[in-house]
Amino acid sequence: MNLVNSIGTSEFSVAEEPGIFTWDLATDTVYADSALAKLFGLDPEETISGLPIIRYLDRIHPDDKPSVAKAISESVITGDPYRHDYRVFDRSGQIVTVAAFGRCFKNEAGNPSQYAGIVFPTNDHVQQDQLSAHCSEALKIARSSGLQATADALEAILRELAKPMPSDAVQVH
């Protein structure tokens, strides 16, 4: 993907700007730009100054946390590049699907020391709204056709799509 057009300006809108971070493993501190702060619903002044990794992990959808933790851990251990798609909660509690790319760097002794990466949104609220509208139309058809099990499943999906951030996730004010 070409991030810069021919006149040198970004092709991303502010809403979809990728976030860049570095993680100092020795201090467990992640330093990130304002774009990553926005994606994860965190305070930009805090992300620039550095936050513990747990503050970012708390913003990841609970269903995605185990796979994200495993993928990061494997990257730290092996030094192989990391690529993972997952969901995070923005400041308003809305779910944003992101793609993350990163890599762990080792010091002279061969020990993991720094982790750097980029995270960018892979969906927007328009796509989620379109999915909700599609499911709503399918629900009408299921109900009118007497397909109760399908209607129940579609209602469950619509409830999930409408859910705000879970109460167990940390709210940042």
Protein Blocks (a to p, Z undefined) as FASTA:
>chain_A
ZZbdfkopafbdfklgccdddddfklopacddfklmmmnopafklmmnopafklmmmmpc
fklmmmmmmmmmmmmmnopacddddddddfkopacdddddddddddfkopafbdcddddd
fbdfklmmmmmmmmmmmmmmmmmnopaklmmmmmmmmmmmmpccdfkbccdZZ
